[in-house]
């Protein structure tokens, strides 16, 4: 005999890292697109919330306040994202927790003259090791199920592939 109610469905939590000054519109669009599937964590700039340039303190705070409870970090990679210290620190905190890592190339991130795409160095280390996954903005907004598969795959990656040995970025490029 039922009572006419059901327990709320808990959505998986994902953390989104991006350049707040340049890519906020993409973050907002991402949140609107995936709000029914995921609990998207991080809606304001970490550097405004955490008033410190001490990397150890900031990374610990990111790990404890934002990354804990999530299972994957999505890096929205725009034109200046690769040179942002807080993006590097958020990726480091993600890898410290052994969470999944997915990079999303935004339309504002244009190829270098040699044809390669600029990405945060720590992300690139983990893409090359086989830990991080990479996709494009058009691929995920056009196919919600594809994005869900990427998040699932990122969470299942072998943890021994994590490469978090790079020195921390100390300033924005």
Number of C-alpha atoms within 10 A of each C-alpha: 3 5 5 5 6 7 5 6 6 9 12 14 18 24 24 23 25 25 23 18 10 14 18 16 11 20 21 11 12 17 18 11 15 16 12 10 15 16 16 22 18 16 14 10 15 19 13 8 10 14 9 12 13 10 15 12 12 21 22 16 16 21 22 13 12 19 28 16 14 19 20 24 28 23 28 25 27 21 19 19 27 24 18 18 21 26 26 26 23 25 28 23 24 26 25 16 16 17 24 27 29 24 23 21 22 19 13 13 18 14 11 9 7 6 8 9 15 19 22 21 16 22 26 19 19 19 19 12 13 15 25 26 21 16 15 14 16 12 13 18 15 11 10 14 12 14 17 15 11 19 21 14 16 22 20 12 18 12 13 10 15 21 21 17 9 11 9 16 18 14 10 13 10
